[in-house]
Amino acid sequence: MTFERRGQQRYMSSDELARLLRERAAAGGSARNRLTGIVLAVRRDDVMAQVDMACGPHRIVSLMTREAADQLDLKPGDSATAVIKATTVVVERS
């Protein structure tokens, strides 16, 4: 994978991006849980965003960068899929 740097941003050619997407699609990914639902709320600050979703009886909350949320352009009422891949789960005594 090769990038071109322009200031603090990294750019990839469209051919390289297409190749990478084909390669990853063939691999299938390792996330096992995909929950389709409705966006309830999107809260943004200068750096981060919080997306709240209703996926059947489950409430899903995702924290992501503001830039990622802006690129997804999610709004309350939009349909979306939460792709869940948890590497760590912390359980505390109540």
Sequence and secondary structure as in RCSB ss.txt:
>XXXX:A:sequence
MTFERRGQQRYMSSDELARLLRERAAAGGSARNRLTGIVLAVRRDDVMAQVDMACGPHRIVSLMTREAADQLDLK
PGDSATAVIKATTVVVERS
>XXXX:A:secstr
   EEETTEEE  HHHHHHHHHHHHHH  S  EEEEEEEEEEEE SSEEEEEEEETTEEEEEEEEHHHHHHHT  
TT EEEEEE  S       
